[in-house]
Amino acid sequence: VEDVLFNRCSNATERMLQFAATLDAKSGPTKLRKKSAAPGGAGAAKADTKAWRNQPVGKRLEHALVKGIDEFCVADTEECRVNGDYPGPLQIIEGPLMDGMNVVGDLFGAGKMFLPQVIKSARVMKKSVGHLLPFMEEERLANGGTGEAANAGVFLIATVKGDVHDIGKNIVAVVLGCNNFKVIDIGVMCPKQKIMDAIKEHKADIVGLSGLITPSLDEMVDMAKAMEEAGLKIPLLVGGATTSKMHTAVKVAPSYSGGVIHVLDASRAVPVAQTLMDKNKRGEYLEDIAETYAEMREEFYAGLEDRKYLTIQQARETALAAAVDFTSPEHLPVTPKFVGVKALVDVPIADVIDYIDWNPFFQVWQLRGRYPNRGYPKIFNDDAVGEEAKKLFEEAQTMLKMIMDKKRLKLNGLIGFYPANTVGDDIEIYADETRGEKTHTFHTLRQQAEKDVEEPYMALSDFIAPKSSGVKDYLGMFVATAGIGLDELVAEYKVANDDYSYIMAEALADRLAEAFAELMHEQVRKDHWGYAKDEAFNCDDLLKVKYQGIRPAPGYPTQPDHTEKGTMWDLMDVEKEIGVELTESFAMLPSASVSGMYFAGKSSTYFNVGKIPTDQVKEYADRKGQDFKTAERWLSPILSYEP
């Protein structure tokens, strides 16, 4: 006990668990009682919450799984192993452990159990199975058998090449595991050959691909083509924030005849996978999906034919007609306090806590309140999910405190301001205030899809003063990360078979990165750039974007081209300054990172570029010095035509 309390040796916890497994299963823990308190009373009432500990050990394990209680699972698993009720470790897995997981799967499928509870149940399962694995290996070597439990199917899951985000993938993997699928997770940034090799090695029944950034969409199409060329006939599931049912129908499904299905979230993955593993239902189900996707393709291409577009020159003329006067007092640019970069290293997490938007956090955990209790903090009042949302939030606060106290995550940020003016749809960056030497160019994309209202067809370049005006303007940019240290923290939880905690850590790191970006932008407006010194908004106002200026990110609707991040990284020397790098698909590492540009003018606003035709694509490629096919590849999600 003292070795555990004082952390005297690395295996103290394991020794304590081994000792606990030898104790009488029916003996309850000794309860603390104040000297003045009488036996029984309130203490006895509270003791009833652990009355399940008096059940037979198999039932205790089942109860622990359903309730997600991992406190006793290793000791109970060991008791099952040594008490003679089960012939071997495999029978424990296929008996009480799977009995519990079957209940969990049924409750989740019926909407009577929520994702945080399911992942806690998975933590119990993993810890129990982890305890049994060495004994199963001994048994396998002794009898020459496989020693492997029966499963509902082998599900191979991966994040595609160039993409690093995997919270959603991890959740799907855990939920499928809870439903007795053998999940092979081969990680992030997986090239197609690695995925193909893993399919063959593990004899996968189903393949799942995940992606967050738009270049991942093309990787999924390439993967579908590779599976088709290899003659595979196993179903392919695709999911992730950047994916959609329409893209799957139009781009991915035609490339593979083995069946392609878009899966919206973890709760949908289970019934889809179960149906695909049912020989009596699979054929009809895939035929139904194929028919639905064929109809969607027809609808999509019909829509492309009906949609009208202005030429790029016509679109520019609308912007010129509505252009603001950058020499007027209202729109005259403000000079930042400095030109160049400023690194914000190891910013205290406490500084950003108040800037956290908790709504996406609850969405990650698939907890959604119903009107009028949608969103944080109203979600706590929801009859269905309120109690679980409160519990999740409290556990998030506990982990946040641990992260702060033990300095497990590091917040680094980088801000840059540069002399800038526009030439056409390009933003030129200059070496200094003389503006005689151009060092970099940012290329913007302009709206062309015909509108029903009289308004200009916008590009980001509209928000910076033209070079011809003689007005000195500036472009800002930033990178913020909360992911330094995250890999190590996640690895520790994975070693401990604690899915719940590592998914929680990833979700919190993402929230901290976004909150840090919000704080940095406020500091830019009020201090570093100082164009809104008297701004007085609360955090709720900030999340509603009531302030002046915008911070669009390359790869998103206002500038859909991810490759523009490369110019930012070169200009600010981001990797050297704060340790954030770009993958080949321009995803950021660490994954809990955010980047974007700062536009300060009153005229700047968010918009959606939408679809663009060939005339702009060709010109954009020429301006960037890219060949036409390369430009089409990076812009494929917004092309108004089929390349």
C-alpha positions, -999 to 999 in steps of 0.1 A, spaced: 0 0 0 28 24 9 46 17 -24 14 28 -42 9 59 -20 45 71 -23 51 59 -58 82 40 -47 84 16 -77 71 13 -112 51 -19 -107 34 -9 -74 -1 -7 -90 2 -41 -107 13 -57 -74 -16 -41 -56 -41 -54 -82 -26 -89 -79 -30 -87 -41 -66 -75 -45 -74 -104 -67 -66 -128 -38 -91 -112 -14 -124 -127 -5 -148 -114 -32 -176 -110 -6 -157 -88 17 -166 -52 13 -143 -23 18 -138 -9 53 -158 23 56 -146 55 72 -168 69 98 -166 101 119 -162 93 156 -196 109 164 -214 90 137 -235 60 145 -232 28 124 -257 24 95 -278 55 87 -268 75 56 -236 55 53 -256 23 50 -278 39 23 -248 49 3 -234 14 6 -263 1 -14 -247 17 -45 -221 -11 -44 -246 -39 -35 -237 -53 -70 -203 -63 -55 -221 -91 -36 -232 -107 -69 -213 -137 -84 -181 -125 -101 -194 -131 -136 -224 -109 -129 -201 -83 -113 -181 -81 -145 -212 -78 -166 -225 -50 -144 -191 -32 -145 -192 -32 -183 -228 -19 -186 -221 8 -160 -185 16 -173 -170 10 -138 -133 1 -142 -124 2 -105 -126 -36 -99 -125 -50 -134 -89 -64 -133 -94 -80 -99 -128 -95 -110 -113 -108 -142 -85 -124 -123 -110 -140 -99 -129 -154 -129 -96 -168 -142 -86 -186 -110 -119 -197 -95 -125 -226 -118 -159 -214 -132 -144 -209 -167 -121 -234 -185 -98 -206 -198 -94 -169 -205 -112 -172 -239 -144 -184 -221 -143 -154 -198 -142 -131 -228 -170 -150 -246 -190 -153 -214 -195 -124 -189 -175 -98 -209 -194 -103 -241 -226 -106 -222 -220 -71 -208 -209 -57 -242 -240 -71 -259 -262 -52 -234 -241 -21 -241 -245 -25 -278 -283 -30 -275 -287 0 -253 -266 23 -275 -285 11 -306 -318 18 -289 -307 53 -279 -308 44 -242 -271 48 -237 -248 76 -248 -214 77 -264 -194 87 -233 -210 57 -214 -202 34 -243 -165 44 -243 -163 40 -206 -177 4 -211 -150 -1 -237 -124 9 -212 -136 -18 -188 -135 -44 -216 -100 -34 -228 -86 -36 -192 -101 -70 -186 -90 -84 -219 -56 -68 -215 -53 -87 -182 -62 -120 -199 -40 -116 -230 -7 -130 -215 -26 -160 -202 -43 -165 -236 -9 -164 -253 4 -190 -229 -25 -212 -236 -21 -207 -274 15 -217 -273 7 -247 -252 -20 -261 -274 -10 -248 -308 -44 -231 -313 -52 -195 -321 -67 -187 -287 -88 -160 -303 -123 -152 -294 -150 -153 -321 -159 -119 -335 -186 -102 -355 -162 -94 -383 -128 -78 -390 -131 -41 -395 -100 -23 -408 -100 15 -401 -75 42 -411 -71 80 -416 -59 85 -452 -26 98 -464 -17 134 -454 -45 136 -428 -38 136 -391 -72 140 -374 -85 108 -359 -109 116 -330 -139 105 -350 -120 74 -362 -111 65 -327 -147 68 -315 -159 46 -344 -132 20 -336 -142 19 -299 -180 16 -306 -175 -12 -331 -153 -30 -306 -181 -27 -281 -202 -46 -306 -178 -75 -309 -160 -64 -341 -123 -71 -343 -111 -36 -351 -77 -31 -368 -68 6 -365 -37 13 -385 -35 49 -376 -32 83 -394 -15 94 -426 -19 60 -442 -9 57 -479 -30 34 -500 -4 7 -502 -2 4 -464 -40 1 -463 -40 -25 -491 -13 -45 -473 -33 -44 -440 -65 -56 -457 -46 -86 -470 -27 -93 -437 -57 -91 -414 -83 -106 -439 -105 -76 -434 -143 -80 -439 -149 -42 -441 -127 -12 -446 -133 22 -431 -116 54 -442 -115 87 -423 -105 123 -432 -110 158 -421 -94 180 -447 -106 183 -483 -75 168 -500 -85 136 -481 -115 133 -505 -92 126 -534 -72 101 -513 -105 82 -507 -112 81 -544 -77 68 -551 -82 42 -524 -115 30 -540 -98 27 -574 -69 7 -558 -94 -17 -542 -112 -20 -576 -80 -28 -594 -71 -54 -568 -105 -71 -574 -116 -67 -539 -153 -72 -530 -153 -60 -493 -174 -30 -485 -158 4 -481 -171 29 -455 -161 65 -456 -166 92 -430 -151 123 -414 -159 160 -413 -149 167 -449 -169 138 -463 -206 139 -474 -232 115 -487 -232 134 -520 -194 133 -525 -195 96 -517 -222 90 -543 -206 112 -570 -169 106 -566 -162 75 -545 -189 50 -553 -184 50 -591 -147 40 -585 -154 7 -566 -179 -20 -573 -176 -38 -539 -200 -14 -522 -193 21 -508 -213 37 -479 -210 71 -463 -213 69 -425 -223 101 -407 -211 92 -372 -202 64 -348 -238 55 -339 -245 48 -376 -214 27 -381 -226 -1 -360 -259 -10 -377 -242 -5 -411 -214 -29 -403 -238 -54 -387 -260 -54 -418 -229 -58 -441 -219 -89 -421 -253 -105 -423 -252 -126 -455 -290 -126 -457 -292 -87 -457 -259 -76 -473 -268 -80 -510 -302 -62 -508 -287 -35 -486 -258 -27 -510 -282 -27 -539 -304 -2 -521 -274 20 -514 -262 18 -550 -297 28 -563 -298 57 -539 -264 69 -549 -272 66 -586 -302 89 -581 -281 113 -562 -255 114 -590 -282 122 -615 -295 149 -593 -260 163 -588 -251 164 -625 -285 179 -634 -279 206 -609 -245 214 -625 -262 218 -659 -288 241 -644 -264 263 -625 -252 295 -642 -219 312 -637 -205 346 -645 -172 347 -663 -143 356 -640 -141 390 -656 -178 397 -650 -174 386 -614 -145 410 -609 -165 439 -624 -192 435 -598 -165 437 -571 -150 468 -587 -184 485 -588 -189 479 -551 -153 485 -540 -148 505 -508 -127 537 -508 -96 528 -487 -86 564 -485 -118 573 -466 -115 577 -428 -139 548 -423 -118 523 -443 -83 537 -440 -60 508 -428 -45 509 -393 -8 503 -390 1 473 -367 25 478 -338 51 457 -355 59 441 -388 71 405 -389 64 377 -365 58 375 -327 60 341 -311 38 333 -281 55 304 -264 41 283 -235 10 305 -230 -8 295 -197 -38 273 -204 -57 292 -177 -56 322 -200 -77 305 -227 -102 286 -206 -128 313 -207 -126 314 -245 -136 277 -250 -166 271 -272 -180 239 -255 -206 232 -282 -183 213 -306 -170 193 -275 -205 179 -269 -209 173 -306 -177 151 -306 -194 130 -279 -226 130 -299 -246 146 -271 -272 169 -285 -300 186 -266 -334 193 -281 -350 227 -284 -351 247 -262 -320 230 -246 -297 230 -276 -262 242 -270 -240 248 -240 -250 254 -212 -287 248 -219 -278 212 -228 -276 205 -190 -313 210 -187 -322 185 -214 -343 156 -202 -326 130 -223 -289 140 -224 -286 166 -196 -274 144 -168 -248 127 -190 -237 161 -204 -231 174 -169 -211 143 -159 -190 146 -191 -184 183 -185 -173 177 -149 -149 150 -160 -136 174 -187 -129 200 -160 -111 174 -139 -88 165 -169 -83 201 -177 -71 208 -142 -47 178 -144 -34 191 -177 -27 225 -162 -13 213 -129 10 188 -145 17 210 -176 9 181 -200 0 203 -229 19 233 -242 2 262 -260 24 279 -287 12 307 -310 26 328 -338 13 361 -351 26 379 -382 19 412 -398 32 422 -433 29 452 -456 4 442 -483 -16 454 -513 -37 437 -539 -30 434 -576 -61 419 -592 -72 389 -571 -37 384 -556 -24 398 -523 13 409 -526 35 408 -495 64 433 -493 98 430 -476 94 463 -458 74 496 -457 91 509 -488 70 482 -506 96 480 -534 104 443 -530 76 417 -533 86 386 -513 54 364 -514 20 363 -530 -13 350 -517 -37 339 -543 -75 343 -537 -105 327 -554 -136 346 -564 -173 337 -564 -188 330 -598 -221 311 -592 -249 334 -602 -267 350 -573 -304 359 -569 -296 392 -552 -276 423 -563 -244 420 -544 -207 417 -554 -190 385 -562 -163 384 -535 -127 373 -531 -105 379 -501 -84 403 -521 -114 428 -520 -106 434 -483 -71 447 -489 -63 481 -505 -53 479 -541 -16 487 -550 -29 513 -574 -46 532 -546 -13 542 -530 -28 532 -496 -5 513 -473 -24 482 -461 -14 451 -441 -22 414 -440 -20 394 -407 -18 357 -401 -15 333 -373 -9 297 -361 -20 284 -328 -14 249 -313 -24 232 -281 -11 198 -293 25 199 -280 26 170 -255 -7 155 -267 9 125 -284 27 115 -252 -5 119 -231 -26 99 -255 1 72 -257 0 68 -219 -38 64 -219 -36 39 -247 -10 18 -228 -35 18 -199 -63 7 -223 -82 39 -214 -100 49 -246 -123 73 -227 -94 94 -214 -74 96 -246 -105 106 -266 -112 132 -239 -76 145 -241 -78 148 -279 -112 166 -277 -100 190 -251 -68 198 -270 -89 207 -300 -110 230 -279 -79 246 -264 -64 253 -298 -96 270 -310 -99 290 -277 -63 301 -280 -70 313 -316 -99 333 -302 -78 349 -275 -50 357 -300 -74 374 -323 -88 395 -295 -53 405 -285 -46 414 -322 -76 436 -325 -71 454 -292 -33 455 -290 -9 441 -315 -28 456 -345 -49 478 -324 -77 486 -349 -104 480 -323 -88 492 -290 -120 500 -274 -137 467 -282 -156 453 -251 -172 420 -260 -178 390 -237 -168 355 -248 -203 348 -260 -201 378 -283 -167 367 -296 -182 332 -305 -209 350 -324 -183 370 -343 -196 404 -334 -162 420 -337 -145 438 -366 -124 418 -389 -121 381 -399 -96 352 -396 -104 328 -426 -83 297 -429 -69 283 -462 -88 251 -471 -122 264 -459 -151 282 -477 -136 317 -480 -103 303 -495 -108 266 -504 -72 260 -515 -51 243 -487 -18 249 -506 -20 286 -496 -9 274 -461 25 266 -476 31 303 -483 21 312 -447 46 286 -434 74 299 -456 67 335 -448 65 331 -410 90 301 -407 63 285 -386 80 251 -379 112 268 -366 93 294 -346 67 272 -328 72 236 -340 41 232 -361 46 215 -394 26 207 -425 19 172 -440 20 166 -478 -18 173 -478 -13 205 -458 -28 192 -426 -11 206 -395 10 186 -370 4 185 -341 -32 179 -351 -47 202 -323 -36 233 -343 -54 262 -360 -42 287 -386 -55 315 -407 -52 350 -420 -62 383 -403 -82 409 -423 -88 440 -403 -110 462 -425 -146 470 -417 -156 457 -451 -141 422 -445 -167 395 -440 -169 357 -443 -184 342 -475 -184 310 -494 -165 309 -527 -188 280 -539 -183 263 -573 -160 278 -599 -158 270 -637 -127 264 -659 -119 300 -668 -110 308 -632 -92 275 -626 -70 280 -656 -61 316 -646 -56 306 -610 -32 279 -621 -12 304 -642 -11 329 -613 2 303 -589 27 288 -614 9 254 -613 0 232 -642 -37 230 -649 -42 194 -637 -25 201 -604 -47 231 -598 -78 209 -606 -67 183 -581 -63 208 -552 -96 225 -561 -116 194 -570 -142 199 -542 -153 233 -557 -151 226 -595 -184 232 -613 -175 205 -638 -163 170 -640 -125 171 -648 
